[in-house]
Amino acid sequence: MIITLKKDIDGQQKQRLMQKIASCGLKAESSVTNGKVVLSLSGNTYAVDTEILRAFSIVESVKRIEDPFKLASKSFNPCGTEVSVNDVKIGKGNFCLIAGPCAIESERQIVDIAEKIKDAGANLLRGGAFKPRTSPYSFQGLGKEGIRLLLKAKAETGMPVVSEITCASQEDLFYDIDVVQIGARNMQNYELIKKVGQMKKPVLLKRGISATVEEWLLSAEYLLTEGATDVILCERGIRTFEPTSRYTLDLSSVPVLKERTHLPVIADPSHASGNARFIEPLSLAAAAVGADGLMIEVHSQPEEALSDGAQAITPEALKLLCQKVKYILDANKKF
């Protein structure tokens, strides 16, 4: 961390600043550049709030050299993290396909879809039991009963399951859920995130609709500091001024994250586009830029879906998509 001081500073003010730096457990080396004092800080700068240092009137600027997150940083694990969910591997060259309905509607629906997506090539089954919806009049999910039905589908097919937790009080219901999802609306719900981190389960962390990459990684840092070791980042689109799709799928975030973090990154083209017609091209593009997997909404009868039917593809379309994605992945390996 580098602190640049203003010109003609008062010696007593500088002494107070140096005392504050020392109280934070940091060491400072002083030099002069262009007539200004520059302090180079070393130590555990991750734990220091830069706003505290900027509050001193003699400080002109504070700049971090390193990322503000430590455990999620690429430098913490340069080889990358491979997340294991039962026999499924995600990251470090392992591509994972997560598929299933937006919301669990009935036993017949979720078991039928689970069987079909497994046949199509999916690795994990997703299904929402608790659905935080924009409108209070929209289907909110089956809740506890939805979790029971999802586990029923898991027992019948052997597929690991992913579902979203929306409240810390739901923790006990997720005991047998293989991957706990934190949705976009809760990416900065830090009390929930800390609780999920303490569950010591694989976590799928979706990007908030207005979150920067750094804010997203700092949310992941919360999970890691609370004890989670297997965290998967999911790019699901951000809100921009462009109205032609539900959100804008930020595929540039994938290579950026590959440089900044060791955590695996997957993409969710369903929520980004909001339109089943766009899922295939966005999925192929995500695979091409190096995503470690996809999360796709699938429904046997999209027109009958209780939640987000317009962005769900059929199991038959998923099977074809899997074949096309494989071509992209094979091409990436050749170069």
Contacts in CASP RR format, 6 or more apart in sequence:
PFRMAT RR
TARGET T0000
AUTHOR 0000-0000-0000
METHOD contacts of the structure
MODEL  1
MIITLKKDIDGQQKQRLMQKIASCGLKAESSVTNGKVVLSLSGNTYAVDT
EILRAFSIVESVKRIEDPFKLASKSFNPCGTEVSVNDVKIGKGNFCLIAG
PCAIESERQIVDIAEKIKDAGANLLRGGAFKPRTSPYSFQGLGKEGIRLL
LKAKAETGMPVVSEITCASQEDLFYDIDVVQIGARNMQNYELIKKVGQMK
KPVLLKRGISATVEEWLLSAEYLLTEGATDVILCERGIRTFEPTSRYTLD
LSSVPVLKERTHLPVIADPSHASGNARFIEPLSLAAAAVGADGLMIEVHS
QPEEALSDGAQAITPEALKLLCQKVKYILDANKKF
1 26 0 8 1.000
1 40 0 8 1.000
1 41 0 8 1.000
1 45 0 8 1.000
1 48 0 8 1.000
1 50 0 8 1.000
1 62 0 8 1.000
1 63 0 8 1.000
1 64 0 8 1.000
1 65 0 8 1.000
1 66 0 8 1.000
2 38 0 8 1.000
2 39 0 8 1.000
2 40 0 8 1.000
2 41 0 8 1.000
2 62 0 8 1.000
2 63 0 8 1.000
2 65 0 8 1.000
3 17 0 8 1.000
3 28 0 8 1.000
3 38 0 8 1.000
3 39 0 8 1.000
3 41 0 8 1.000
3 53 0 8 1.000
3 59 0 8 1.000
3 61 0 8 1.000
3 62 0 8 1.000
4 33 0 8 1.000
4 36 0 8 1.000
4 37 0 8 1.000
4 38 0 8 1.000
4 39 0 8 1.000
4 59 0 8 1.000
4 60 0 8 1.000
4 61 0 8 1.000
4 62 0 8 1.000
4 63 0 8 1.000
5 14 0 8 1.000
5 17 0 8 1.000
5 36 0 8 1.000
5 37 0 8 1.000
5 38 0 8 1.000
5 39 0 8 1.000
5 58 0 8 1.000
5 59 0 8 1.000
5 60 0 8 1.000
6 36 0 8 1.000
6 58 0 8 1.000
6 59 0 8 1.000
6 60 0 8 1.000
7 35 0 8 1.000
7 36 0 8 1.000
9 37 0 8 1.000
9 58 0 8 1.000
10 58 0 8 1.000
13 56 0 8 1.000
13 57 0 8 1.000
13 58 0 8 1.000
14 37 0 8 1.000
14 58 0 8 1.000
16 56 0 8 1.000
17 53 0 8 1.000
17 56 0 8 1.000
17 58 0 8 1.000
17 59 0 8 1.000
18 28 0 8 1.000
20 52 0 8 1.000
20 53 0 8 1.000
20 56 0 8 1.000
21 27 0 8 1.000
21 28 0 8 1.000
21 39 0 8 1.000
21 41 0 8 1.000
21 53 0 8 1.000
22 28 0 8 1.000
24 47 0 8 1.000
24 48 0 8 1.000
25 43 0 8 1.000
25 44 0 8 1.000
26 41 0 8 1.000
26 42 0 8 1.000
26 43 0 8 1.000
26 44 0 8 1.000
26 45 0 8 1.000
26 48 0 8 1.000
27 41 0 8 1.000
27 42 0 8 1.000
27 43 0 8 1.000
28 39 0 8 1.000
28 40 0 8 1.000
28 41 0 8 1.000
28 42 0 8 1.000
29 39 0 8 1.000
29 40 0 8 1.000
29 42 0 8 1.000
30 37 0 8 1.000
30 38 0 8 1.000
30 39 0 8 1.000
30 40 0 8 1.000
31 37 0 8 1.000
31 38 0 8 1.000
31 40 0 8 1.000
32 38 0 8 1.000
36 60 0 8 1.000
41 48 0 8 1.000
45 64 0 8 1.000
45 66 0 8 1.000
46 66 0 8 1.000
46 68 0 8 1.000
46 69 0 8 1.000
46 70 0 8 1.000
50 62 0 8 1.000
50 64 0 8 1.000
53 59 0 8 1.000
53 62 0 8 1.000
54 61 0 8 1.000
54 62 0 8 1.000
66 73 0 8 1.000
66 75 0 8 1.000
67 73 0 8 1.000
67 75 0 8 1.000
67 214 0 8 1.000
67 217 0 8 1.000
67 260 0 8 1.000
68 214 0 8 1.000
68 218 0 8 1.000
69 214 0 8 1.000
69 217 0 8 1.000
69 218 0 8 1.000
69 220 0 8 1.000
69 221 0 8 1.000
70 76 0 8 1.000
70 221 0 8 1.000
71 221 0 8 1.000
71 224 0 8 1.000
71 225 0 8 1.000
72 217 0 8 1.000
72 218 0 8 1.000
72 220 0 8 1.000
72 221 0 8 1.000
72 224 0 8 1.000
72 231 0 8 1.000
72 261 0 8 1.000
72 262 0 8 1.000
72 263 0 8 1.000
73 260 0 8 1.000
73 261 0 8 1.000
73 262 0 8 1.000
74 80 0 8 1.000
74 259 0 8 1.000
74 260 0 8 1.000
74 261 0 8 1.000
74 262 0 8 1.000
76 262 0 8 1.000
77 262 0 8 1.000
78 262 0 8 1.000
79 92 0 8 1.000
79 262 0 8 1.000
80 91 0 8 1.000
80 92 0 8 1.000
80 262 0 8 1.000
80 263 0 8 1.000
81 91 0 8 1.000
81 92 0 8 1.000
81 230 0 8 1.000
81 231 0 8 1.000
81 262 0 8 1.000
81 263 0 8 1.000
81 264 0 8 1.000
82 89 0 8 1.000
82 90 0 8 1.000
82 91 0 8 1.000
82 92 0 8 1.000
82 94 0 8 1.000
82 264 0 8 1.000
83 89 0 8 1.000
83 90 0 8 1.000
83 91 0 8 1.000
83 202 0 8 1.000
83 230 0 8 1.000
83 231 0 8 1.000
83 232 0 8 1.000
83 264 0 8 1.000
84 90 0 8 1.000
84 202 0 8 1.000
84 230 0 8 1.000
85 124 0 8 1.000
85 160 0 8 1.000
85 178 0 8 1.000
85 179 0 8 1.000
85 202 0 8 1.000
85 230 0 8 1.000
86 160 0 8 1.000
86 178 0 8 1.000
88 96 0 8 1.000
88 123 0 8 1.000
88 124 0 8 1.000
88 160 0 8 1.000
89 96 0 8 1.000
90 96 0 8 1.000
90 232 0 8 1.000
90 264 0 8 1.000
90 266 0 8 1.000
90 292 0 8 1.000
90 293 0 8 1.000
91 264 0 8 1.000
91 292 0 8 1.000
92 264 0 8 1.000
93 292 0 8 1.000
94 292 0 8 1.000
95 287 0 8 1.000
95 291 0 8 1.000
95 292 0 8 1.000
95 293 0 8 1.000
95 325 0 8 1.000
95 329 0 8 1.000
96 123 0 8 1.000
96 124 0 8 1.000
96 266 0 8 1.000
96 292 0 8 1.000
96 293 0 8 1.000
96 294 0 8 1.000
97 121 0 8 1.000
97 122 0 8 1.000
97 123 0 8 1.000
97 124 0 8 1.000
97 293 0 8 1.000
97 294 0 8 1.000
97 296 0 8 1.000
97 322 0 8 1.000
97 325 0 8 1.000
98 122 0 8 1.000
98 123 0 8 1.000
98 124 0 8 1.000
98 125 0 8 1.000
98 126 0 8 1.000
98 162 0 8 1.000
98 204 0 8 1.000
98 266 0 8 1.000
98 293 0 8 1.000
98 294 0 8 1.000
98 295 0 8 1.000
98 296 0 8 1.000
99 117 0 8 1.000
99 120 0 8 1.000
99 122 0 8 1.000
99 124 0 8 1.000
99 125 0 8 1.000
99 126 0 8 1.000
99 295 0 8 1.000
99 296 0 8 1.000
99 297 0 8 1.000
99 298 0 8 1.000
99 318 0 8 1.000
100 113 0 8 1.000
100 114 0 8 1.000
100 117 0 8 1.000
100 122 0 8 1.000
100 125 0 8 1.000
100 126 0 8 1.000
100 127 0 8 1.000
100 296 0 8 1.000
100 297 0 8 1.000
100 298 0 8 1.000
100 299 0 8 1.000
101 109 0 8 1.000
101 110 0 8 1.000
101 113 0 8 1.000
101 126 0 8 1.000
101 127 0 8 1.000
101 128 0 8 1.000
101 297 0 8 1.000
101 298 0 8 1.000
101 299 0 8 1.000
101 305 0 8 1.000
101 307 0 8 1.000
101 312 0 8 1.000
102 127 0 8 1.000
102 128 0 8 1.000
102 131 0 8 1.000
102 270 0 8 1.000
102 297 0 8 1.000
102 299 0 8 1.000
102 305 0 8 1.000
102 307 0 8 1.000
102 308 0 8 1.000
102 309 0 8 1.000
102 311 0 8 1.000
102 312 0 8 1.000
103 127 0 8 1.000
103 128 0 8 1.000
103 129 0 8 1.000
103 131 0 8 1.000
103 139 0 8 1.000
103 141 0 8 1.000
103 142 0 8 1.000
103 305 0 8 1.000
103 306 0 8 1.000
103 307 0 8 1.000
103 308 0 8 1.000
104 110 0 8 1.000
104 127 0 8 1.000
104 128 0 8 1.000
104 129 0 8 1.000
104 141 0 8 1.000
104 142 0 8 1.000
104 146 0 8 1.000
104 149 0 8 1.000
104 150 0 8 1.000
105 142 0 8 1.000
105 305 0 8 1.000
105 306 0 8 1.000
106 149 0 8 1.000
107 149 0 8 1.000
107 152 0 8 1.000
109 300 0 8 1.000
110 125 0 8 1.000
110 127 0 8 1.000
110 146 0 8 1.000
110 149 0 8 1.000
110 150 0 8 1.000
110 152 0 8 1.000
110 153 0 8 1.000
111 149 0 8 1.000
111 152 0 8 1.000
111 153 0 8 1.000
111 156 0 8 1.000
111 157 0 8 1.000
112 300 0 8 1.000
113 125 0 8 1.000
113 153 0 8 1.000
113 298 0 8 1.000
113 299 0 8 1.000
113 300 0 8 1.000
113 315 0 8 1.000
114 125 0 8 1.000
114 153 0 8 1.000
114 154 0 8 1.000
114 156 0 8 1.000
114 157 0 8 1.000
114 159 0 8 1.000
115 156 0 8 1.000
115 157 0 8 1.000
116 298 0 8 1.000
116 300 0 8 1.000
116 315 0 8 1.000
116 318 0 8 1.000
117 125 0 8 1.000
117 159 0 8 1.000
117 298 0 8 1.000
117 315 0 8 1.000
117 318 0 8 1.000
118 125 0 8 1.000
118 157 0 8 1.000
118 159 0 8 1.000
119 315 0 8 1.000
119 319 0 8 1.000
120 315 0 8 1.000
120 316 0 8 1.000
120 318 0 8 1.000
120 319 0 8 1.000
120 322 0 8 1.000
121 318 0 8 1.000
121 319 0 8 1.000
121 322 0 8 1.000
122 159 0 8 1.000
122 298 0 8 1.000
122 318 0 8 1.000
122 322 0 8 1.000
123 159 0 8 1.000
123 160 0 8 1.000
124 159 0 8 1.000
124 160 0 8 1.000
124 161 0 8 1.000
124 162 0 8 1.000
124 178 0 8 1.000
124 179 0 8 1.000
125 150 0 8 1.000
125 153 0 8 1.000
125 154 0 8 1.000
125 157 0 8 1.000
125 159 0 8 1.000
125 160 0 8 1.000
125 161 0 8 1.000
125 162 0 8 1.000
126 161 0 8 1.000
126 162 0 8 1.000
126 163 0 8 1.000
126 181 0 8 1.000
126 295 0 8 1.000
126 297 0 8 1.000
127 150 0 8 1.000
127 161 0 8 1.000
127 162 0 8 1.000
127 163 0 8 1.000
128 141 0 8 1.000
128 146 0 8 1.000
128 150 0 8 1.000
128 163 0 8 1.000
128 164 0 8 1.000
129 141 0 8 1.000
129 142 0 8 1.000
129 143 0 8 1.000
129 144 0 8 1.000
129 145 0 8 1.000
129 146 0 8 1.000
129 147 0 8 1.000
129 149 0 8 1.000
129 150 0 8 1.000
129 163 0 8 1.000
129 164 0 8 1.000
129 173 0 8 1.000
130 140 0 8 1.000
130 141 0 8 1.000
130 143 0 8 1.000
130 163 0 8 1.000
130 164 0 8 1.000
130 165 0 8 1.000
130 166 0 8 1.000
130 167 0 8 1.000
130 170 0 8 1.000
131 138 0 8 1.000
131 139 0 8 1.000
131 140 0 8 1.000
131 141 0 8 1.000
131 164 0 8 1.000
131 307 0 8 1.000
132 140 0 8 1.000
132 164 0 8 1.000
132 166 0 8 1.000
132 183 0 8 1.000
132 185 0 8 1.000
132 186 0 8 1.000
133 139 0 8 1.000
133 140 0 8 1.000
133 307 0 8 1.000
138 307 0 8 1.000
139 306 0 8 1.000
139 307 0 8 1.000
141 306 0 8 1.000
141 307 0 8 1.000
142 149 0 8 1.000
144 173 0 8 1.000
147 163 0 8 1.000
147 173 0 8 1.000
147 174 0 8 1.000
147 177 0 8 1.000
150 161 0 8 1.000
150 163 0 8 1.000
150 177 0 8 1.000
151 161 0 8 1.000
151 176 0 8 1.000
151 177 0 8 1.000
153 159 0 8 1.000
153 161 0 8 1.000
154 160 0 8 1.000
154 161 0 8 1.000
154 176 0 8 1.000
154 178 0 8 1.000
160 178 0 8 1.000
160 179 0 8 1.000
161 177 0 8 1.000
161 178 0 8 1.000
161 179 0 8 1.000
162 177 0 8 1.000
162 178 0 8 1.000
162 179 0 8 1.000
162 180 0 8 1.000
162 181 0 8 1.000
162 204 0 8 1.000
162 295 0 8 1.000
163 174 0 8 1.000
163 177 0 8 1.000
163 179 0 8 1.000
163 180 0 8 1.000
163 181 0 8 1.000
164 180 0 8 1.000
164 181 0 8 1.000
164 182 0 8 1.000
164 183 0 8 1.000
165 171 0 8 1.000
165 174 0 8 1.000
165 180 0 8 1.000
165 181 0 8 1.000
165 182 0 8 1.000
165 192 0 8 1.000
165 196 0 8 1.000
166 186 0 8 1.000
166 192 0 8 1.000
167 192 0 8 1.000
168 191 0 8 1.000
168 192 0 8 1.000
168 195 0 8 1.000
168 196 0 8 1.000
171 195 0 8 1.000
171 199 0 8 1.000
174 180 0 8 1.000
174 199 0 8 1.000
174 201 0 8 1.000
177 201 0 8 1.000
178 201 0 8 1.000
178 202 0 8 1.000
179 201 0 8 1.000
179 202 0 8 1.000
179 203 0 8 1.000
179 204 0 8 1.000
179 232 0 8 1.000
180 196 0 8 1.000
180 199 0 8 1.000
180 201 0 8 1.000
180 202 0 8 1.000
180 203 0 8 1.000
180 204 0 8 1.000
181 203 0 8 1.000
181 204 0 8 1.000
181 205 0 8 1.000
181 206 0 8 1.000
181 234 0 8 1.000
182 189 0 8 1.000
182 192 0 8 1.000
182 193 0 8 1.000
182 196 0 8 1.000
182 203 0 8 1.000
182 204 0 8 1.000
182 205 0 8 1.000
182 206 0 8 1.000
182 219 0 8 1.000
183 205 0 8 1.000
183 206 0 8 1.000
183 208 0 8 1.000
184 206 0 8 1.000
184 207 0 8 1.000
184 208 0 8 1.000
184 209 0 8 1.000
184 236 0 8 1.000
184 271 0 8 1.000
185 208 0 8 1.000
185 209 0 8 1.000
186 192 0 8 1.000
186 193 0 8 1.000
187 193 0 8 1.000
187 205 0 8 1.000
187 206 0 8 1.000
187 207 0 8 1.000
187 208 0 8 1.000
187 211 0 8 1.000
187 215 0 8 1.000
187 216 0 8 1.000
187 219 0 8 1.000
188 208 0 8 1.000
188 211 0 8 1.000
188 215 0 8 1.000
188 219 0 8 1.000
190 219 0 8 1.000
190 222 0 8 1.000
193 219 0 8 1.000
193 222 0 8 1.000
193 223 0 8 1.000
193 226 0 8 1.000
194 222 0 8 1.000
194 226 0 8 1.000
195 226 0 8 1.000
196 203 0 8 1.000
196 223 0 8 1.000
196 226 0 8 1.000
196 228 0 8 1.000
197 203 0 8 1.000
197 222 0 8 1.000
197 223 0 8 1.000
197 226 0 8 1.000
197 227 0 8 1.000
197 228 0 8 1.000
198 226 0 8 1.000
198 227 0 8 1.000
199 228 0 8 1.000
200 227 0 8 1.000
200 228 0 8 1.000
200 229 0 8 1.000
201 228 0 8 1.000
201 230 0 8 1.000
202 228 0 8 1.000
202 230 0 8 1.000
202 231 0 8 1.000
202 232 0 8 1.000
203 223 0 8 1.000
203 228 0 8 1.000
203 230 0 8 1.000
203 231 0 8 1.000
203 232 0 8 1.000
204 232 0 8 1.000
204 234 0 8 1.000
204 266 0 8 1.000
204 295 0 8 1.000
205 216 0 8 1.000
205 219 0 8 1.000
205 220 0 8 1.000
205 223 0 8 1.000
205 231 0 8 1.000
205 232 0 8 1.000
205 233 0 8 1.000
205 234 0 8 1.000
206 234 0 8 1.000
206 236 0 8 1.000
206 268 0 8 1.000
207 216 0 8 1.000
207 233 0 8 1.000
207 234 0 8 1.000
207 235 0 8 1.000
207 236 0 8 1.000
207 237 0 8 1.000
207 238 0 8 1.000
207 250 0 8 1.000
207 253 0 8 1.000
208 216 0 8 1.000
208 236 0 8 1.000
208 238 0 8 1.000
209 237 0 8 1.000
209 238 0 8 1.000
209 239 0 8 1.000
209 247 0 8 1.000
210 238 0 8 1.000
210 239 0 8 1.000
211 219 0 8 1.000
211 238 0 8 1.000
213 253 0 8 1.000
213 256 0 8 1.000
213 257 0 8 1.000
213 260 0 8 1.000
216 233 0 8 1.000
217 233 0 8 1.000
217 257 0 8 1.000
217 260 0 8 1.000
217 261 0 8 1.000
220 231 0 8 1.000
220 233 0 8 1.000
220 261 0 8 1.000
220 263 0 8 1.000
223 231 0 8 1.000
224 231 0 8 1.000
231 263 0 8 1.000
232 263 0 8 1.000
232 264 0 8 1.000
232 265 0 8 1.000
232 266 0 8 1.000
232 292 0 8 1.000
233 257 0 8 1.000
233 261 0 8 1.000
233 263 0 8 1.000
233 264 0 8 1.000
233 265 0 8 1.000
233 266 0 8 1.000
234 265 0 8 1.000
234 266 0 8 1.000
234 267 0 8 1.000
234 268 0 8 1.000
234 295 0 8 1.000
235 249 0 8 1.000
235 250 0 8 1.000
235 251 0 8 1.000
235 253 0 8 1.000
235 254 0 8 1.000
235 265 0 8 1.000
235 266 0 8 1.000
235 267 0 8 1.000
235 268 0 8 1.000
235 272 0 8 1.000
235 286 0 8 1.000
235 291 0 8 1.000
236 247 0 8 1.000
236 249 0 8 1.000
236 267 0 8 1.000
236 268 0 8 1.000
236 271 0 8 1.000
236 272 0 8 1.000
236 295 0 8 1.000
237 247 0 8 1.000
237 248 0 8 1.000
237 249 0 8 1.000
237 250 0 8 1.000
237 268 0 8 1.000
237 271 0 8 1.000
237 272 0 8 1.000
238 247 0 8 1.000
238 248 0 8 1.000
238 250 0 8 1.000
239 247 0 8 1.000
239 248 0 8 1.000
240 247 0 8 1.000
240 248 0 8 1.000
242 248 0 8 1.000
245 272 0 8 1.000
245 273 0 8 1.000
245 274 0 8 1.000
245 275 0 8 1.000
245 278 0 8 1.000
246 271 0 8 1.000
246 272 0 8 1.000
246 273 0 8 1.000
246 274 0 8 1.000
246 275 0 8 1.000
246 311 0 8 1.000
247 271 0 8 1.000
247 272 0 8 1.000
247 273 0 8 1.000
247 274 0 8 1.000
248 272 0 8 1.000
249 267 0 8 1.000
249 269 0 8 1.000
249 272 0 8 1.000
249 273 0 8 1.000
249 282 0 8 1.000
249 286 0 8 1.000
251 267 0 8 1.000
251 282 0 8 1.000
251 285 0 8 1.000
251 286 0 8 1.000
251 289 0 8 1.000
252 289 0 8 1.000
253 265 0 8 1.000
254 265 0 8 1.000
254 267 0 8 1.000
254 286 0 8 1.000
254 289 0 8 1.000
254 290 0 8 1.000
254 291 0 8 1.000
255 289 0 8 1.000
255 290 0 8 1.000
257 263 0 8 1.000
257 265 0 8 1.000
258 265 0 8 1.000
258 290 0 8 1.000
264 292 0 8 1.000
264 293 0 8 1.000
265 290 0 8 1.000
265 291 0 8 1.000
265 292 0 8 1.000
266 286 0 8 1.000
266 291 0 8 1.000
266 292 0 8 1.000
266 293 0 8 1.000
266 294 0 8 1.000
266 295 0 8 1.000
267 282 0 8 1.000
267 283 0 8 1.000
267 286 0 8 1.000
267 291 0 8 1.000
267 293 0 8 1.000
267 294 0 8 1.000
267 295 0 8 1.000
268 294 0 8 1.000
268 295 0 8 1.000
268 296 0 8 1.000
269 278 0 8 1.000
269 279 0 8 1.000
269 282 0 8 1.000
269 283 0 8 1.000
269 286 0 8 1.000
269 294 0 8 1.000
269 296 0 8 1.000
270 279 0 8 1.000
270 295 0 8 1.000
270 296 0 8 1.000
270 297 0 8 1.000
270 308 0 8 1.000
270 311 0 8 1.000
270 312 0 8 1.000
271 297 0 8 1.000
271 311 0 8 1.000
272 282 0 8 1.000
273 279 0 8 1.000
273 282 0 8 1.000
273 311 0 8 1.000
274 308 0 8 1.000
274 310 0 8 1.000
274 311 0 8 1.000
275 310 0 8 1.000
275 311 0 8 1.000
276 302 0 8 1.000
276 309 0 8 1.000
276 310 0 8 1.000
276 311 0 8 1.000
276 312 0 8 1.000
276 313 0 8 1.000
276 317 0 8 1.000
279 296 0 8 1.000
279 311 0 8 1.000
279 313 0 8 1.000
279 321 0 8 1.000
280 313 0 8 1.000
280 317 0 8 1.000
280 321 0 8 1.000
280 324 0 8 1.000
283 294 0 8 1.000
283 296 0 8 1.000
283 321 0 8 1.000
283 325 0 8 1.000
284 324 0 8 1.000
284 325 0 8 1.000
284 328 0 8 1.000
286 293 0 8 1.000
286 294 0 8 1.000
287 293 0 8 1.000
287 294 0 8 1.000
287 325 0 8 1.000
287 328 0 8 1.000
287 329 0 8 1.000
287 332 0 8 1.000
288 328 0 8 1.000
288 332 0 8 1.000
290 332 0 8 1.000
294 325 0 8 1.000
296 313 0 8 1.000
296 318 0 8 1.000
296 321 0 8 1.000
297 308 0 8 1.000
297 309 0 8 1.000
297 311 0 8 1.000
297 312 0 8 1.000
297 313 0 8 1.000
298 312 0 8 1.000
298 313 0 8 1.000
298 314 0 8 1.000
298 315 0 8 1.000
298 318 0 8 1.000
299 305 0 8 1.000
299 309 0 8 1.000
299 312 0 8 1.000
299 313 0 8 1.000
299 314 0 8 1.000
300 314 0 8 1.000
300 315 0 8 1.000
302 309 0 8 1.000
302 310 0 8 1.000
302 312 0 8 1.000
302 313 0 8 1.000
302 314 0 8 1.000
303 309 0 8 1.000
305 312 0 8 1.000
313 321 0 8 1.000
END
